[in-house]
Amino acid sequence: MELDSTELTPIINRLKRAQGQLAGVTRMLEEGKDCKDVVTQLAAVSKALDRAGFAIIASGLEQCLVRGDASMDTKDLEKLFLSLA
């Protein structure tokens, strides 16, 4: 399954934001910031990564089921989806 480049742009942007958030978490730990604040930011990073993964799977579902791309079947997509759970 190869994703459409127009669908990748927002996913890539989301991953770049998550990368920046993760760098912020590392910096917070190095600076000895409050545990609650660190965990809150870490949860935000985790959620951003999950959403990027779900967006990739949603795009794959559309491609495979609507456009008739047979490179992945429903079982393969289900395994990918469950890997994020």
MODELLER restraints for C-alpha pairs under 7 A, 6 or more apart:
rsr = mdl.restraints
at = mdl.atoms
rsr.add(forms.Gaussian(group=physical.xy_distance, feature=features.Distance(at['CA:1:A'], at['CA:60:A']), mean=6.96, stdev=0.5))
rsr.add(forms.Gaussian(group=physical.xy_distance, feature=features.Distance(at['CA:1:A'], at['CA:71:A']), mean=5.62, stdev=0.5))
rsr.add(forms.Gaussian(group=physical.xy_distance, feature=features.Distance(at['CA:1:A'], at['CA:72:A']), mean=6.54, stdev=0.5))
rsr.add(forms.Gaussian(group=physical.xy_distance, feature=features.Distance(at['CA:3:A'], at['CA:60:A']), mean=6.92, stdev=0.5))
rsr.add(forms.Gaussian(group=physical.xy_distance, feature=features.Distance(at['CA:11:A'], at['CA:52:A']), mean=5.54, stdev=0.5))
rsr.add(forms.Gaussian(group=physical.xy_distance, feature=features.Distance(at['CA:11:A'], at['CA:55:A']), mean=6.94, stdev=0.5))
rsr.add(forms.Gaussian(group=physical.xy_distance, feature=features.Distance(at['CA:14:A'], at['CA:48:A']), mean=6.69, stdev=0.5))
rsr.add(forms.Gaussian(group=physical.xy_distance, feature=features.Distance(at['CA:14:A'], at['CA:52:A']), mean=6.51, stdev=0.5))
rsr.add(forms.Gaussian(group=physical.xy_distance, feature=features.Distance(at['CA:15:A'], at['CA:49:A']), mean=6.64, stdev=0.5))
rsr.add(forms.Gaussian(group=physical.xy_distance, feature=features.Distance(at['CA:15:A'], at['CA:52:A']), mean=6.74, stdev=0.5))
rsr.add(forms.Gaussian(group=physical.xy_distance, feature=features.Distance(at['CA:18:A'], at['CA:45:A']), mean=5.24, stdev=0.5))
rsr.add(forms.Gaussian(group=physical.xy_distance, feature=features.Distance(at['CA:18:A'], at['CA:48:A']), mean=5.92, stdev=0.5))
rsr.add(forms.Gaussian(group=physical.xy_distance, feature=features.Distance(at['CA:18:A'], at['CA:49:A']), mean=6.70, stdev=0.5))
rsr.add(forms.Gaussian(group=physical.xy_distance, feature=features.Distance(at['CA:21:A'], at['CA:45:A']), mean=6.03, stdev=0.5))
rsr.add(forms.Gaussian(group=physical.xy_distance, feature=features.Distance(at['CA:22:A'], at['CA:45:A']), mean=6.22, stdev=0.5))
rsr.add(forms.Gaussian(group=physical.xy_distance, feature=features.Distance(at['CA:25:A'], at['CA:38:A']), mean=6.00, stdev=0.5))
rsr.add(forms.Gaussian(group=physical.xy_distance, feature=features.Distance(at['CA:25:A'], at['CA:41:A']), mean=6.33, stdev=0.5))
rsr.add(forms.Gaussian(group=physical.xy_distance, feature=features.Distance(at['CA:25:A'], at['CA:42:A']), mean=6.39, stdev=0.5))
rsr.add(forms.Gaussian(group=physical.xy_distance, feature=features.Distance(at['CA:28:A'], at['CA:38:A']), mean=6.48, stdev=0.5))
rsr.add(forms.Gaussian(group=physical.xy_distance, feature=features.Distance(at['CA:50:A'], at['CA:84:A']), mean=6.64, stdev=0.5))
rsr.add(forms.Gaussian(group=physical.xy_distance, feature=features.Distance(at['CA:57:A'], at['CA:77:A']), mean=6.99, stdev=0.5))
rsr.add(forms.Gaussian(group=physical.xy_distance, feature=features.Distance(at['CA:57:A'], at['CA:81:A']), mean=6.60, stdev=0.5))
rsr.add(forms.Gaussian(group=physical.xy_distance, feature=features.Distance(at['CA:63:A'], at['CA:69:A']), mean=5.97, stdev=0.5))
rsr.add(forms.Gaussian(group=physical.xy_distance, feature=features.Distance(at['CA:64:A'], at['CA:70:A']), mean=6.02, stdev=0.5))
rsr.add(forms.Gaussian(group=physical.xy_distance, feature=features.Distance(at['CA:64:A'], at['CA:72:A']), mean=6.66, stdev=0.5))
